[in-house]
Amino acid sequence: MASRQISFGVGIPMIVVGALMAFLWAPTNTEWIETIGFVGSLIGILGVIFFVAGLMYTKQPVIS
């Protein structure tokens, strides 16, 4: 069973904020464009990792 709190509460907002930073805020600032783009991309990648981790989360141990 997936965890909605992790996937939709943490993962998706991080992806959205990272995309907004990388695509909207970075081009407007000429001095820090590379740094803002990098941080936005990093936040987006971490959001994807949290989203996938939330999909694979289970409360019971998986015994195979």
ABEGO torsion letter per residue (X at the ends): XBBAAAAAAAAAAAAAAAAAAAAAAAAABAAAAAAAAAAAAAAAAAAAAAAAAAAABBABBBBX
